[in-house]
Amino acid sequence: MSPNQAVGAFAGYALLNGVTLGIIFMVYTAESIASTFFITAGTFGVMSLYGFVTGTDLSRWGNLLFMALIGLLIASVVNIFLASSMLYWITSFIGVALFVALTAYDTQKVKNLAFIGYGDEGADRKAAVWGALTLYLDFVNLFLYLLRFFGRRK
């Protein structure tokens, strides 16, 4: 994928996600969306700062976090059919913890890629777009999982 295609894919995904998130405004109250957004922004900011400044190498967590993400997706799909409220709350808690950890991990990964670079302007630009996309996904998913706890339905 060329750098311009990566930027286009990112913009297309952001647009699609914006339309999808618009549905949330029909389900939850504006106050709960706003308060959850600020909670998400604060949590994301703190964890991103941690990932940026920590001396601990978080790269070893990558495979474990990816496996946890796959497990979370499978449990969520299974719960569509089971409709278990207990599994809903368990996946919600795990989702928050997972995306908090992914925020720190992905921030450190983006920082390391920016520091080292690929030596090719196109590859560096594509890596920056993918880094932005992963952090965007972390933020949106963290927001959606926190909304399960703090959101009040209309």
N, C-alpha and C positions, 0 to 999 in steps of 0.2 A: 504494500500500500504506500503510495506516495505521500509526502507531507501534506499536500493540498487535499488529498482524499481523506487523510486522517482528520484534518481540520473540518472538512465537510461532514464526516461521520460524527464527529463530536458535536457540531452545531445541530445536525439532524436529530441526534439523540437528545440533546438538551431541549429542542423544540418539542419533540414527542413527549418527553418526560414532563415538560411544562403543561402541555394539554392534559395529560393523565393526572397530574397533581391538581389541576383545576377542579376535578371531581371531589377532591378532599374538602374544598370550600363549600360544597353542597352538603356534606355529611357532618362536618364538625363546626363548632362555633368559631367565629373569628378570634375571640379572646384566647381560646385554647390553642388555636393554630399559632397565634403570635407568641404566646408564652412558651409553647413547645419549640418554636423556631429559635427563640433566644436561649433556651436551655441547650438545644442542639448546637447552636453557634458557640456558646461558651465551652461546652464539652469538646467540640471539635477543635476549637482554638487551643485549649489547654493540651489536648493529646497531640495535636500537630506540633505545638511548641516543644512538648516532651520528645517527640520523635526527632525533632530538628536538633535539639541541644544535648540529648543524652549521649553519654560515652559508651553505653551498652550497645552491642551489635544485635539489632533486631532481625537480621536477615535469616537467622536460624528458625524464626517463628513462621516464616513464609509458608512452608509446606503444611504445617499444623493448622494455620489459619485457613488455608485453602481447603483442606479436608473438612474443617469445621463448617465452612461455608457450603460445601456440597452436602454435608449432613443436615444443615439447617434447611436447605432447599428441599431435600427429600422429605424431611419431617413436615415441612409446610405443605407440600403436595399431598402427602398422606393425610394430613389433617383436613384437607378439603373434603375428603370422603368420610373421615371419622367424625368430624365436627366436635372434637373434644375440647372443652374449655380449658382443661388442665394442660393439654398439649399446646394449646394456643398461648397460654401464659408462660409455659416453659420455653417455647420457641421465641417468645417476645423478649424474655430475659436474656437468653443466649444471643439473640440478635443484637441487643444493645451492647453486651459485652464484646461480641465479635467485631462489630463495626467501630467500637472505641479502640480496640487493639489494632484493627486494620488501619485506622487513621494514623496512629503512631508509626506503624510499620511502613505504610505507603509514603508518608512524609519523609522518613529516613531514606527510603529507596530513591525518591525523587531528588533529595539533597545529594545523595552519593552520585547519582547519574549526572546531575548538574555540575558537580565538582570534577568528576573524571571526564565526562563527555565522550563522544564517539569520534571526534576529530573530523566529522563530516557535518556540514551545516544542515543538510536535509535530514540526516539521521538524528541529529540533536533536536531539530524542530519536531520530528515525529515522536521522539521520546518525551518531549515536553508536553505534547498534546495528550499522549497516553497517560502521563503522570497526572495531568489535570483531570482527565476523565476518571481515573481511579479515585482521586480525592473527591471529585464530584459525586461519584457513586457512593463513596463512604458517607458523605454528608447526607445525601438524600435517603439512604437506607437507615442511617442512624435516626434521622428525623421521623421516618415512617414507624420505626419500632418504638421510639419514645412517644409518639402520638398515641400508640396503643395504651400507654400508661397515663398520659396527661391530657389526652384529647377528650372533650365533652361533646357528645353528639347533639345535634339540633333536635 
